């Protein structure tokens, strides 16, 4: 349902503050590390994939690290809906 909600708006620019990143647990608690990143772009799916890749790098969140980022349920659904292009 998350991907469907994003159909209501089309941002012109996406900025992800990755100065600190939640690398396990979530959404309200878990391990946080200082990644010191600022990610921006025009493609919502690509930005999410970059975020997932950061989490995957730290290898502490099995739901993310155990699967290719392009195979994550929300990413697959967003692509099916044509979000991100």
Phi and psi restraints in degrees (range 20) as a CNS / XPLOR table:
assign (resid 1 and name C) (resid 2 and name N)
       (resid 2 and name CA) (resid 2 and name C) 1.0 -62.5 20.0 2
assign (resid 2 and name N) (resid 2 and name CA)
       (resid 2 and name C) (resid 3 and name N) 1.0 -45.4 20.0 2
assign (resid 2 and name C) (resid 3 and name N)
       (resid 3 and name CA) (resid 3 and name C) 1.0 -61.6 20.0 2
assign (resid 3 and name N) (resid 3 and name CA)
       (resid 3 and name C) (resid 4 and name N) 1.0 -39.8 20.0 2
assign (resid 3 and name C) (resid 4 and name N)
       (resid 4 and name CA) (resid 4 and name C) 1.0 -62.6 20.0 2
assign (resid 4 and name N) (resid 4 and name CA)
       (resid 4 and name C) (resid 5 and name N) 1.0 -36.3 20.0 2
assign (resid 4 and name C) (resid 5 and name N)
       (resid 5 and name CA) (resid 5 and name C) 1.0 -62.7 20.0 2
assign (resid 5 and name N) (resid 5 and name CA)
       (resid 5 and name C) (resid 6 and name N) 1.0 -31.7 20.0 2
assign (resid 5 and name C) (resid 6 and name N)
       (resid 6 and name CA) (resid 6 and name C) 1.0 -74.6 20.0 2
assign (resid 6 and name N) (resid 6 and name CA)
       (resid 6 and name C) (resid 7 and name N) 1.0 -10.5 20.0 2
assign (resid 6 and name C) (resid 7 and name N)
       (resid 7 and name CA) (resid 7 and name C) 1.0 -67.8 20.0 2
assign (resid 7 and name N) (resid 7 and name CA)
       (resid 7 and name C) (resid 8 and name N) 1.0 -17.9 20.0 2
assign (resid 7 and name C) (resid 8 and name N)
       (resid 8 and name CA) (resid 8 and name C) 1.0 -73.4 20.0 2
assign (resid 8 and name N) (resid 8 and name CA)
       (resid 8 and name C) (resid 9 and name N) 1.0 -17.1 20.0 2
assign (resid 8 and name C) (resid 9 and name N)
       (resid 9 and name CA) (resid 9 and name C) 1.0 -146.0 20.0 2
assign (resid 9 and name N) (resid 9 and name CA)
       (resid 9 and name C) (resid 10 and name N) 1.0 155.4 20.0 2
assign (resid 9 and name C) (resid 10 and name N)
       (resid 10 and name CA) (resid 10 and name C) 1.0 -129.6 20.0 2
assign (resid 10 and name N) (resid 10 and name CA)
       (resid 10 and name C) (resid 11 and name N) 1.0 95.9 20.0 2
assign (resid 10 and name C) (resid 11 and name N)
       (resid 11 and name CA) (resid 11 and name C) 1.0 -67.8 20.0 2
assign (resid 11 and name N) (resid 11 and name CA)
       (resid 11 and name C) (resid 12 and name N) 1.0 148.9 20.0 2
assign (resid 11 and name C) (resid 12 and name N)
       (resid 12 and name CA) (resid 12 and name C) 1.0 -85.2 20.0 2
assign (resid 12 and name N) (resid 12 and name CA)
       (resid 12 and name C) (resid 13 and name N) 1.0 -23.5 20.0 2
assign (resid 12 and name C) (resid 13 and name N)
       (resid 13 and name CA) (resid 13 and name C) 1.0 -150.0 20.0 2
assign (resid 13 and name N) (resid 13 and name CA)
       (resid 13 and name C) (resid 14 and name N) 1.0 137.6 20.0 2
assign (resid 13 and name C) (resid 14 and name N)
       (resid 14 and name CA) (resid 14 and name C) 1.0 -113.9 20.0 2
assign (resid 14 and name N) (resid 14 and name CA)
       (resid 14 and name C) (resid 15 and name N) 1.0 132.3 20.0 2
assign (resid 14 and name C) (resid 15 and name N)
       (resid 15 and name CA) (resid 15 and name C) 1.0 -125.8 20.0 2
assign (resid 15 and name N) (resid 15 and name CA)
       (resid 15 and name C) (resid 16 and name N) 1.0 123.4 20.0 2
assign (resid 15 and name C) (resid 16 and name N)
       (resid 16 and name CA) (resid 16 and name C) 1.0 -109.0 20.0 2
assign (resid 16 and name N) (resid 16 and name CA)
       (resid 16 and name C) (resid 17 and name N) 1.0 120.3 20.0 2
assign (resid 16 and name C) (resid 17 and name N)
       (resid 17 and name CA) (resid 17 and name C) 1.0 -81.7 20.0 2
assign (resid 17 and name N) (resid 17 and name CA)
       (resid 17 and name C) (resid 18 and name N) 1.0 105.7 20.0 2
assign (resid 17 and name C) (resid 18 and name N)
       (resid 18 and name CA) (resid 18 and name C) 1.0 -110.7 20.0 2
assign (resid 18 and name N) (resid 18 and name CA)
       (resid 18 and name C) (resid 19 and name N) 1.0 30.2 20.0 2
assign (resid 18 and name C) (resid 19 and name N)
       (resid 19 and name CA) (resid 19 and name C) 1.0 -64.8 20.0 2
assign (resid 19 and name N) (resid 19 and name CA)
       (resid 19 and name C) (resid 20 and name N) 1.0 -33.7 20.0 2
assign (resid 19 and name C) (resid 20 and name N)
       (resid 20 and name CA) (resid 20 and name C) 1.0 -130.3 20.0 2
assign (resid 20 and name N) (resid 20 and name CA)
       (resid 20 and name C) (resid 21 and name N) 1.0 140.0 20.0 2
assign (resid 20 and name C) (resid 21 and name N)
       (resid 21 and name CA) (resid 21 and name C) 1.0 -129.5 20.0 2
assign (resid 21 and name N) (resid 21 and name CA)
       (resid 21 and name C) (resid 22 and name N) 1.0 136.2 20.0 2
assign (resid 21 and name C) (resid 22 and name N)
       (resid 22 and name CA) (resid 22 and name C) 1.0 -81.3 20.0 2
assign (resid 22 and name N) (resid 22 and name CA)
       (resid 22 and name C) (resid 23 and name N) 1.0 114.6 20.0 2
assign (resid 22 and name C) (resid 23 and name N)
       (resid 23 and name CA) (resid 23 and name C) 1.0 -107.7 20.0 2
assign (resid 23 and name N) (resid 23 and name CA)
       (resid 23 and name C) (resid 24 and name N) 1.0 -2.5 20.0 2
assign (resid 23 and name C) (resid 24 and name N)
       (resid 24 and name CA) (resid 24 and name C) 1.0 -161.3 20.0 2
assign (resid 24 and name N) (resid 24 and name CA)
       (resid 24 and name C) (resid 25 and name N) 1.0 157.8 20.0 2
assign (resid 24 and name C) (resid 25 and name N)
       (resid 25 and name CA) (resid 25 and name C) 1.0 79.3 20.0 2
assign (resid 25 and name N) (resid 25 and name CA)
       (resid 25 and name C) (resid 26 and name N) 1.0 -137.4 20.0 2
assign (resid 25 and name C) (resid 26 and name N)
       (resid 26 and name CA) (resid 26 and name C) 1.0 93.8 20.0 2
assign (resid 26 and name N) (resid 26 and name CA)
       (resid 26 and name C) (resid 27 and name N) 1.0 166.6 20.0 2
assign (resid 26 and name C) (resid 27 and name N)
       (resid 27 and name CA) (resid 27 and name C) 1.0 -84.5 20.0 2
assign (resid 27 and name N) (resid 27 and name CA)
       (resid 27 and name C) (resid 28 and name N) 1.0 -12.6 20.0 2
assign (resid 27 and name C) (resid 28 and name N)
       (resid 28 and name CA) (resid 28 and name C) 1.0 -106.2 20.0 2
assign (resid 28 and name N) (resid 28 and name CA)
       (resid 28 and name C) (resid 29 and name N) 1.0 -9.5 20.0 2
assign (resid 28 and name C) (resid 29 and name N)
       (resid 29 and name CA) (resid 29 and name C) 1.0 -151.8 20.0 2
assign (resid 29 and name N) (resid 29 and name CA)
       (resid 29 and name C) (resid 30 and name N) 1.0 161.8 20.0 2
assign (resid 29 and name C) (resid 30 and name N)
       (resid 30 and name CA) (resid 30 and name C) 1.0 147.9 20.0 2
assign (resid 30 and name N) (resid 30 and name CA)
       (resid 30 and name C) (resid 31 and name N) 1.0 -168.2 20.0 2
assign (resid 30 and name C) (resid 31 and name N)
       (resid 31 and name CA) (resid 31 and name C) 1.0 -83.7 20.0 2
assign (resid 31 and name N) (resid 31 and name CA)
       (resid 31 and name C) (resid 32 and name N) 1.0 127.8 20.0 2
assign (resid 31 and name C) (resid 32 and name N)
       (resid 32 and name CA) (resid 32 and name C) 1.0 -116.3 20.0 2
assign (resid 32 and name N) (resid 32 and name CA)
       (resid 32 and name C) (resid 33 and name N) 1.0 135.6 20.0 2
assign (resid 32 and name C) (resid 33 and name N)
       (resid 33 and name CA) (resid 33 and name C) 1.0 -126.4 20.0 2
assign (resid 33 and name N) (resid 33 and name CA)
       (resid 33 and name C) (resid 34 and name N) 1.0 154.9 20.0 2
assign (resid 33 and name C) (resid 34 and name N)
       (resid 34 and name CA) (resid 34 and name C) 1.0 -83.7 20.0 2
assign (resid 34 and name N) (resid 34 and name CA)
       (resid 34 and name C) (resid 35 and name N) 1.0 109.9 20.0 2
assign (resid 34 and name C) (resid 35 and name N)
       (resid 35 and name CA) (resid 35 and name C) 1.0 -100.9 20.0 2
assign (resid 35 and name N) (resid 35 and name CA)
       (resid 35 and name C) (resid 36 and name N) 1.0 -14.9 20.0 2
assign (resid 35 and name C) (resid 36 and name N)
       (resid 36 and name CA) (resid 36 and name C) 1.0 50.7 20.0 2
assign (resid 36 and name N) (resid 36 and name CA)
       (resid 36 and name C) (resid 37 and name N) 1.0 47.1 20.0 2
assign (resid 36 and name C) (resid 37 and name N)
       (resid 37 and name CA) (resid 37 and name C) 1.0 -120.0 20.0 2
assign (resid 37 and name N) (resid 37 and name CA)
       (resid 37 and name C) (resid 38 and name N) 1.0 148.0 20.0 2
assign (resid 37 and name C) (resid 38 and name N)
       (resid 38 and name CA) (resid 38 and name C) 1.0 -130.5 20.0 2
assign (resid 38 and name N) (resid 38 and name CA)
       (resid 38 and name C) (resid 39 and name N) 1.0 117.4 20.0 2
assign (resid 38 and name C) (resid 39 and name N)
       (resid 39 and name CA) (resid 39 and name C) 1.0 -115.2 20.0 2
assign (resid 39 and name N) (resid 39 and name CA)
       (resid 39 and name C) (resid 40 and name N) 1.0 131.3 20.0 2
assign (resid 39 and name C) (resid 40 and name N)
       (resid 40 and name CA) (resid 40 and name C) 1.0 -138.7 20.0 2
assign (resid 40 and name N) (resid 40 and name CA)
       (resid 40 and name C) (resid 41 and name N) 1.0 155.8 20.0 2
assign (resid 40 and name C) (resid 41 and name N)
       (resid 41 and name CA) (resid 41 and name C) 1.0 177.8 20.0 2
assign (resid 41 and name N) (resid 41 and name CA)
       (resid 41 and name C) (resid 42 and name N) 1.0 -173.5 20.0 2
assign (resid 41 and name C) (resid 42 and name N)
       (resid 42 and name CA) (resid 42 and name C) 1.0 -111.7 20.0 2
assign (resid 42 and name N) (resid 42 and name CA)
       (resid 42 and name C) (resid 43 and name N) 1.0 -10.8 20.0 2
assign (resid 42 and name C) (resid 43 and name N)
       (resid 43 and name CA) (resid 43 and name C) 1.0 -107.6 20.0 2
assign (resid 43 and name N) (resid 43 and name CA)
       (resid 43 and name C) (resid 44 and name N) 1.0 111.3 20.0 2
assign (resid 43 and name C) (resid 44 and name N)
       (resid 44 and name CA) (resid 44 and name C) 1.0 -60.7 20.0 2
assign (resid 44 and name N) (resid 44 and name CA)
       (resid 44 and name C) (resid 45 and name N) 1.0 -40.2 20.0 2
assign (resid 44 and name C) (resid 45 and name N)
       (resid 45 and name CA) (resid 45 and name C) 1.0 -66.4 20.0 2
assign (resid 45 and name N) (resid 45 and name CA)
       (resid 45 and name C) (resid 46 and name N) 1.0 -43.6 20.0 2
assign (resid 45 and name C) (resid 46 and name N)
       (resid 46 and name CA) (resid 46 and name C) 1.0 -61.5 20.0 2
assign (resid 46 and name N) (resid 46 and name CA)
       (resid 46 and name C) (resid 47 and name N) 1.0 -41.5 20.0 2
assign (resid 46 and name C) (resid 47 and name N)
       (resid 47 and name CA) (resid 47 and name C) 1.0 -62.2 20.0 2
assign (resid 47 and name N) (resid 47 and name CA)
       (resid 47 and name C) (resid 48 and name N) 1.0 -44.0 20.0 2
assign (resid 47 and name C) (resid 48 and name N)
       (resid 48 and name CA) (resid 48 and name C) 1.0 -63.5 20.0 2
assign (resid 48 and name N) (resid 48 and name CA)
       (resid 48 and name C) (resid 49 and name N) 1.0 -39.3 20.0 2
assign (resid 48 and name C) (resid 49 and name N)
       (resid 49 and name CA) (resid 49 and name C) 1.0 -64.7 20.0 2
assign (resid 49 and name N) (resid 49 and name CA)
       (resid 49 and name C) (resid 50 and name N) 1.0 -39.3 20.0 2
assign (resid 49 and name C) (resid 50 and name N)
       (resid 50 and name CA) (resid 50 and name C) 1.0 -61.9 20.0 2
assign (resid 50 and name N) (resid 50 and name CA)
       (resid 50 and name C) (resid 51 and name N) 1.0 -45.2 20.0 2
assign (resid 50 and name C) (resid 51 and name N)
       (resid 51 and name CA) (resid 51 and name C) 1.0 -59.5 20.0 2
assign (resid 51 and name N) (resid 51 and name CA)
       (resid 51 and name C) (resid 52 and name N) 1.0 -44.9 20.0 2
assign (resid 51 and name C) (resid 52 and name N)
       (resid 52 and name CA) (resid 52 and name C) 1.0 -62.7 20.0 2
assign (resid 52 and name N) (resid 52 and name CA)
       (resid 52 and name C) (resid 53 and name N) 1.0 -36.8 20.0 2
assign (resid 52 and name C) (resid 53 and name N)
       (resid 53 and name CA) (resid 53 and name C) 1.0 -64.6 20.0 2
assign (resid 53 and name N) (resid 53 and name CA)
       (resid 53 and name C) (resid 54 and name N) 1.0 -36.3 20.0 2
assign (resid 53 and name C) (resid 54 and name N)
       (resid 54 and name CA) (resid 54 and name C) 1.0 -64.1 20.0 2
assign (resid 54 and name N) (resid 54 and name CA)
       (resid 54 and name C) (resid 55 and name N) 1.0 -46.9 20.0 2
assign (resid 54 and name C) (resid 55 and name N)
       (resid 55 and name CA) (resid 55 and name C) 1.0 -60.2 20.0 2
assign (resid 55 and name N) (resid 55 and name CA)
       (resid 55 and name C) (resid 56 and name N) 1.0 -44.6 20.0 2
assign (resid 55 and name C) (resid 56 and name N)
       (resid 56 and name CA) (resid 56 and name C) 1.0 -60.7 20.0 2
assign (resid 56 and name N) (resid 56 and name CA)
       (resid 56 and name C) (resid 57 and name N) 1.0 -37.6 20.0 2
assign (resid 56 and name C) (resid 57 and name N)
       (resid 57 and name CA) (resid 57 and name C) 1.0 -55.7 20.0 2
assign (resid 57 and name N) (resid 57 and name CA)
       (resid 57 and name C) (resid 58 and name N) 1.0 -39.0 20.0 2
assign (resid 57 and name C) (resid 58 and name N)
       (resid 58 and name CA) (resid 58 and name C) 1.0 -80.3 20.0 2
assign (resid 58 and name N) (resid 58 and name CA)
       (resid 58 and name C) (resid 59 and name N) 1.0 -12.5 20.0 2
assign (resid 58 and name C) (resid 59 and name N)
       (resid 59 and name CA) (resid 59 and name C) 1.0 53.2 20.0 2
assign (resid 59 and name N) (resid 59 and name CA)
       (resid 59 and name C) (resid 60 and name N) 1.0 43.1 20.0 2
assign (resid 59 and name C) (resid 60 and name N)
       (resid 60 and name CA) (resid 60 and name C) 1.0 -122.0 20.0 2
assign (resid 60 and name N) (resid 60 and name CA)
       (resid 60 and name C) (resid 61 and name N) 1.0 0.3 20.0 2
assign (resid 60 and name C) (resid 61 and name N)
       (resid 61 and name CA) (resid 61 and name C) 1.0 -125.9 20.0 2
assign (resid 61 and name N) (resid 61 and name CA)
       (resid 61 and name C) (resid 62 and name N) 1.0 92.2 20.0 2
assign (resid 61 and name C) (resid 62 and name N)
       (resid 62 and name CA) (resid 62 and name C) 1.0 -52.3 20.0 2
assign (resid 62 and name N) (resid 62 and name CA)
       (resid 62 and name C) (resid 63 and name N) 1.0 -34.2 20.0 2
assign (resid 62 and name C) (resid 63 and name N)
       (resid 63 and name CA) (resid 63 and name C) 1.0 -63.6 20.0 2
assign (resid 63 and name N) (resid 63 and name CA)
       (resid 63 and name C) (resid 64 and name N) 1.0 -24.4 20.0 2
assign (resid 63 and name C) (resid 64 and name N)
       (resid 64 and name CA) (resid 64 and name C) 1.0 -101.0 20.0 2
assign (resid 64 and name N) (resid 64 and name CA)
       (resid 64 and name C) (resid 65 and name N) 1.0 -47.6 20.0 2
assign (resid 64 and name C) (resid 65 and name N)
       (resid 65 and name CA) (resid 65 and name C) 1.0 -71.3 20.0 2
assign (resid 65 and name N) (resid 65 and name CA)
       (resid 65 and name C) (resid 66 and name N) 1.0 -22.9 20.0 2
assign (resid 65 and name C) (resid 66 and name N)
       (resid 66 and name CA) (resid 66 and name C) 1.0 -83.2 20.0 2
assign (resid 66 and name N) (resid 66 and name CA)
       (resid 66 and name C) (resid 67 and name N) 1.0 4.8 20.0 2
assign (resid 66 and name C) (resid 67 and name N)
       (resid 67 and name CA) (resid 67 and name C) 1.0 -144.7 20.0 2
assign (resid 67 and name N) (resid 67 and name CA)
       (resid 67 and name C) (resid 68 and name N) 1.0 145.3 20.0 2
assign (resid 67 and name C) (resid 68 and name N)
       (resid 68 and name CA) (resid 68 and name C) 1.0 -58.0 20.0 2
assign (resid 68 and name N) (resid 68 and name CA)
       (resid 68 and name C) (resid 69 and name N) 1.0 136.9 20.0 2
assign (resid 68 and name C) (resid 69 and name N)
       (resid 69 and name CA) (resid 69 and name C) 1.0 -58.8 20.0 2
assign (resid 69 and name N) (resid 69 and name CA)
       (resid 69 and name C) (resid 70 and name N) 1.0 -31.3 20.0 2
assign (resid 69 and name C) (resid 70 and name N)
       (resid 70 and name CA) (resid 70 and name C) 1.0 -75.1 20.0 2
assign (resid 70 and name N) (resid 70 and name CA)
       (resid 70 and name C) (resid 71 and name N) 1.0 -8.8 20.0 2
assign (resid 70 and name C) (resid 71 and name N)
       (resid 71 and name CA) (resid 71 and name C) 1.0 -103.2 20.0 2
assign (resid 71 and name N) (resid 71 and name CA)
       (resid 71 and name C) (resid 72 and name N) 1.0 1.0 20.0 2
assign (resid 71 and name C) (resid 72 and name N)
       (resid 72 and name CA) (resid 72 and name C) 1.0 -63.4 20.0 2
assign (resid 72 and name N) (resid 72 and name CA)
       (resid 72 and name C) (resid 73 and name N) 1.0 138.8 20.0 2
assign (resid 72 and name C) (resid 73 and name N)
       (resid 73 and name CA) (resid 73 and name C) 1.0 -52.9 20.0 2
assign (resid 73 and name N) (resid 73 and name CA)
       (resid 73 and name C) (resid 74 and name N) 1.0 -46.3 20.0 2
assign (resid 73 and name C) (resid 74 and name N)
       (resid 74 and name CA) (resid 74 and name C) 1.0 -67.0 20.0 2
assign (resid 74 and name N) (resid 74 and name CA)
       (resid 74 and name C) (resid 75 and name N) 1.0 -35.5 20.0 2
assign (resid 74 and name C) (resid 75 and name N)
       (resid 75 and name CA) (resid 75 and name C) 1.0 -68.8 20.0 2
assign (resid 75 and name N) (resid 75 and name CA)
       (resid 75 and name C) (resid 76 and name N) 1.0 -45.9 20.0 2
assign (resid 75 and name C) (resid 76 and name N)
       (resid 76 and name CA) (resid 76 and name C) 1.0 -58.2 20.0 2
assign (resid 76 and name N) (resid 76 and name CA)
       (resid 76 and name C) (resid 77 and name N) 1.0 -45.8 20.0 2
assign (resid 76 and name C) (resid 77 and name N)
       (resid 77 and name CA) (resid 77 and name C) 1.0 -65.5 20.0 2
assign (resid 77 and name N) (resid 77 and name CA)
       (resid 77 and name C) (resid 78 and name N) 1.0 -41.7 20.0 2
assign (resid 77 and name C) (resid 78 and name N)
       (resid 78 and name CA) (resid 78 and name C) 1.0 -61.7 20.0 2
assign (resid 78 and name N) (resid 78 and name CA)
       (resid 78 and name C) (resid 79 and name N) 1.0 -40.9 20.0 2
assign (resid 78 and name C) (resid 79 and name N)
       (resid 79 and name CA) (resid 79 and name C) 1.0 -66.0 20.0 2
assign (resid 79 and name N) (resid 79 and name CA)
       (resid 79 and name C) (resid 80 and name N) 1.0 -41.7 20.0 2
assign (resid 79 and name C) (resid 80 and name N)
       (resid 80 and name CA) (resid 80 and name C) 1.0 -57.1 20.0 2
assign (resid 80 and name N) (resid 80 and name CA)
       (resid 80 and name C) (resid 81 and name N) 1.0 -37.1 20.0 2
assign (resid 80 and name C) (resid 81 and name N)
       (resid 81 and name CA) (resid 81 and name C) 1.0 -82.1 20.0 2
assign (resid 81 and name N) (resid 81 and name CA)
       (resid 81 and name C) (resid 82 and name N) 1.0 -6.5 20.0 2
assign (resid 81 and name C) (resid 82 and name N)
       (resid 82 and name CA) (resid 82 and name C) 1.0 81.4 20.0 2
assign (resid 82 and name N) (resid 82 and name CA)
       (resid 82 and name C) (resid 83 and name N) 1.0 18.7 20.0 2
assign (resid 82 and name C) (resid 83 and name N)
       (resid 83 and name CA) (resid 83 and name C) 1.0 -79.7 20.0 2
assign (resid 83 and name N) (resid 83 and name CA)
       (resid 83 and name C) (resid 84 and name N) 1.0 139.7 20.0 2
assign (resid 83 and name C) (resid 84 and name N)
       (resid 84 and name CA) (resid 84 and name C) 1.0 108.9 20.0 2
assign (resid 84 and name N) (resid 84 and name CA)
       (resid 84 and name C) (resid 85 and name N) 1.0 -19.2 20.0 2
